Amino acid sequence: MKKIIVGLLVLAMPWLVQARPLLSLVDIQGVRDNQLVGYGLVVGLSGTGDKSQTKFTSQSVKNMLSQFGVQLPAKADPKLKNVAAVAIHATLPPLASKGQLLDVTVSSIGDAKSLRGGTLLLTPLKGLDGQIYAVAQGNLVVGGVKAEGNSGSGITINIPTAGLIPNGGIIEREIPSSFLTATDVVLNLKQPGFNTARNIEKAINKVFGPEVAVAQSHARITVRAPHDQNQRVTFLAMLENLDVEPGPRKAKVVFNARTGTIVVGKDVKVHTAAVSHGNLTVSVAESYNVSQPNAFGRGNTAVTPESDVSIDQERGKVFIWPESEDGTSLQTIVDAVNSLGATPNDLMAILIALDEAGALDGELVVL
């Protein structure tokens, strides 16, 4: 009998809820990362760069050389096996200042075989608004390797067409943040909930006084903060030390359709319901018979097809979940689906049917 392994997503009971640091429950509006992207060239490759079919690489090299006073003929097609066109991306930390260093990721966008041993030339990194916020340059650290023989056989370990330049970017422009200029500090809940928002409001007002924090919704709390930047930083440092009890979370059943993984929360309950489960298998076997006339007969040899169709239907099993005062426990659910011999896909179909029948207390989430 097939068994289903169901992961336990432990959701704390209301009387066992443990307080958590405030900033683990919220994000501060205006204190956020910003993504940067750029296009550049990696040089110094040992014959593993882009091939001549990649026209934008040769065009980029021509444009770069022209900036240094080197003019190539318009129809020139240089062989650039040691050069690769790449995309560069980095993350600009919140409230970052000029001169700070960034880690830079470099990825091939042509047909280069490997970036190992390459050096990224000076490349501007732009934000969504098209402004340059950083520049990047340096030697790549590539964790992958690729080797090929003359016969065309080869081996590839990890990804040789992407690499990292630690501290390869330098911030040249700062991004203004509303955190330093706004009248109030806005806290956005990572997992919205009315109970959690109310508990955060009460915890802040208990320490700093009434009406300092106001819960505007289940996902947003505004906090009156000092206007002086130094005092505001001290105020946020005190907020960091606050512990808040989060509200109860929804009981969920999470199903990953790509991997067949099912995670059932501890608080998921099933009320009294009868479930029948069975499989229907249809098999079709094709064969051919040869009909040949007698030696002195005047008939023709003929080939006749023959089909054998069979249907195998597994006997369905009916299981009735007993209901306790607060619903059937998770262990009972696991035992029930194991007794039915259900696969993960079958189990998901059963849970969806139970939800439609109103017998499932829990939210279904399909990834």
N, C-alpha and C positions, 0 to 999 in steps of 0.2 A: 504493500500500500504506500502510495506517495505521501510524503509528509510536507507540510508547509511550515517554513520557519518564519515566524512573524516577529519583527523587531519591536522592542518596547520603547516607546517614546514616553518617558516618565514625566507625567504632569503632576506637580505637587498638589496635594489636597489643601483646601483653604486653611486648615488649622496647622499645616506644615509649611506654609509659604515662608521662605527665608528672604530677609531684606537684601537688596542688591545696591551697589553704588549707583548714584543718580545718573552719572554720565554713561553707564552701561545700558541705560534704558532710553536715553534721548540723544539727539544730535542738536548742536547749537547752530541756529541759522546764521549764515555768514562765515562759519568756520567749516570750510569744505575744500576738497581737492579739486583741481582743474587739470584736464587732460590736454597734452600738447602733442603735436604731430609734425613731421617734416619729411622731406625727400632729399636723399643725398647719394654719395658714391663711396663705395668701399674699394680701396686700392691695395696693391701688394699681394694679391692672391697668386697662388702657384698654379696657374693654368686652369683654375676651377671657376672662373668668372663667367659672365654672360657670353653667350655665343653671338655671332654676327647677326643672327635673326632678330635679336632684341634691339630694335632700331633706336628706342628711346635712350638706351645707355650710350650709344655713340653720339647721339645728339647732345646729351648732357655733358659728355666729355668735351665736345666742340665748344659748347657755351662756356664751360669752365676755362678752357685754354684761351678763349678769346679775351677773357678778363685779365689774363696775364700777357696779352700782346701777341699771342700765337694764333695766326689765322690759317685755317686749313681750307683747301679748295672745297667748293660747294658740293661736288660729287664725291669727295673723299669718303671712303668707308674703312676706317681704321679697325684692325683686329684687336679686340680688347678682352683677351682671355684672362687678364689679371685684374679686371675691373668688374664690379657688380653694382647695379642700381638697387637701392634699398629704401625701405620705409623705416622711419625712426619715430618712436613714441616714448613719452615720459609723463610722469604725474607731478604736477606742481603742488607742493603741500600748502595747506591753508596758512595765510599770513606770512608766507615766505618772503625773504628780503633779497635784495640784489647781492650777487656774489656767492650765494649758497650753491652747493653742488647737488646734482641730481643723478640718479641711476638712469641709464638710457638703454632701451631695448632696440635692437637692429634686426630687421627681417628682410630677406631677399624678395624682390617683386619681379625678377626676371627668371631666367633659366640657369642661374649659377648652380654648380654642384655643391659648393661648400664655401663658407665665409671664414674658415679657419685660417688664422695668420693674417687676416686683413686689418686695415686701418681705415676708420671713418674720417673723411675729410670734413672740414668745418661746415656745419649745417645749421641753418636757423630752424627753430622749433616754434610753431605758431599755435595760437589758441583758436577757438571757434570764431572769434571776431576778426581773424586774419592778421592780428598784431603779433610781432615777434616777442616772445617772453623769455626765451633761453636760446643758447647755442650749444652744439654738441660736437665733440671731436675726441678721437682716441683709439686705442687698440682694442679689438674685440676679444672677448672670452667666449669661446664656442665649446659647448659640451658634447657636440656630436662629431662623428667622423664618417667619411665615406671613402671606400676603396673599390677600384674597378680594374679588371684585367683586359687584355687585348681582345679576348673572345666575347666581351660584353657582359660577362658575369661580374658580380660585385657584392659588396656587403655594406650596409648602412647601420650605424649605431646611433640611437637618439636622432636629433634633428641638427644636421650640420649647416642648415641655411638660416639659422637665427642665432643671435648671440647677445651678450650683455657688455656694456661698458660701465663698470662701477665708477661713480662720481665723474661720468663723462660729460655731463651737462652743467652749464653755469647759468644761473638766473640773471637776466639782464633787465627785466621789467617786473614791477610789483603789481599785483592785482588788488585793487581797492576792495575792502570788505565792509559790509554794513555793521559788522560786529563792533567796530570801534566808534561808529558815528550814530547808530540808532539809539533812540531814547530807551527802548526796552530790549532786553535779551529774550529771544524767542527760542523755546525748547520744543523740538519736534519729536514725538514719540516714535521709536523704531518699530514697535508693535502697538498700534493704537488700541486704546481701551479706556472706557469711562472710569472704571475703578482705579486704574493706574494713574490716570491724569488727576483724579481727585486726591489720591494719596500723595502725589508729588506736590500738589498745591498745599496740602495740609502740612507736609514736612518742611517746606520752605518757610511758610508763614509762622510755623512754630518757632523757628530759629530767628528769623529776621523781622517778625512783626506781621500784623494783619494786613491783608490786601497788597502785600509785596508781590505775590504770585497770584495769577488768575488763570484758571483753566478755561480757555475759550471753546474748546471742543474735546473730543476724545483723542485728538492727535496733536494738540497745540496748547502750550502754556506760555504766557507772557510774564516776564519777571522784571520789575523795576530795578534798574542797576545804576550805580554811580556813573556820572558823566566823565570824571577824570579817568584816564586810561589806566594809570597805576592802581587806583582804587578798584576799577572794574576787574582787573586781573586778579587782585586779592579776593574780590567778591566771588569770582568764578572758582578760585581755588577752594574757598569755603564750601561752595556748592558741590565740588568734587567729593568732599568728605561726608556728604549726607548719604544716609542709607534709607532706601524706600522699599516698601513691600509692594511688589507688582500685583496687579489684579489677576484673577483666575483666567487661564487661557482656554480657548475653545478646544473641545475634544475633536481630534482630527484623525482621518484615515488618509494616508498619503500613498498614492500609487504612481510609480514610475513606469509608464507604458513602454519605454525603450528597453529597460533592463528587467522588467517584471518584478521589481522590488516593491514590497508592501510594508508599510510601517503603520501599526495600529496603536493609537494612544491609549494609555492606561485607563482614562476616564470614558472611553467609548463604551456604550451600553447597547445591548440588543434586547428588545422586549419580546414577549411571546410571539413566535412565528413558526410556521411549518415550511421547511425548505426541501425540495426534491432536486436531486442532481444526477444526471446521467449523460453518457456520451453516445453519439450515433456515428458509426463508421461505415462508409460506402466504399467497396472495393470493386474494381473493374479489371479483369484479366483478359487480354486479347491474345488469340492464337489463330493459326492458319492451317487448314486441311487441304491436301492435294488430292484431287479426284482424277484418276488416270484410267482410260478405257482399256479393254482387253487388247492383247497383242494384235489380233486380226480385226479388231473393231474399227469403225470409222469415226469414232468420237474424238473430241479434243480434250487435252489435259486442262483442267480448271483448278484454280485456287479459290477456296471458299473461306471467308473469315468466320471465326467462332468467338463469341463473347461470353464471358462468365461473370455475371454481376451478383454480388452478395452484399447483404446488409447485416451488420453486426451492431446490435443496440444493447449497450450495457444497461442492466436493470437499475433504474433510479432508486435511490435511497431517500426516504423521507425522515427528516430529523426535526423534532420539536424542541426549541430552546425553552427551558423552564425559566420563569421570571421570578426574581427575588423582589424585595421591597424597592430597591433602587436600580433594578435592571440586571441583566446577565453580565457577569464579570468577563474580563478579557481571557482568562484561562479557559472558561467554558466555551468561548468563541473559538479559541485555538483548537481545543479538543474536538469541537463539532466539525470544523472544516477538515481536520485530519481524518476523522471517521468517514467523511464523505470521499476522501481521496482526491480532493480538489487541487488543481494546479494553481499558481498565482493568478493567471488570467481567469480561471473559473471562480476563484475566491473574489476577485474584483467584481465579476458579474453578479455573484450572490449578494455582495454588499450593496451594489447599486440597486438591485431588486428590493432588498430589505429597506433601503432608504426611500424608494418610491412607495413602498407599502406602509411607510411611517413607523417602522419597527426599529430603526437605527437612530440612536442619539449620538450624532457626531457629524462633522463636516467632511465631505469627500473632496480631496484635492488630487487632481490628476496632473502630473508633470509631463 
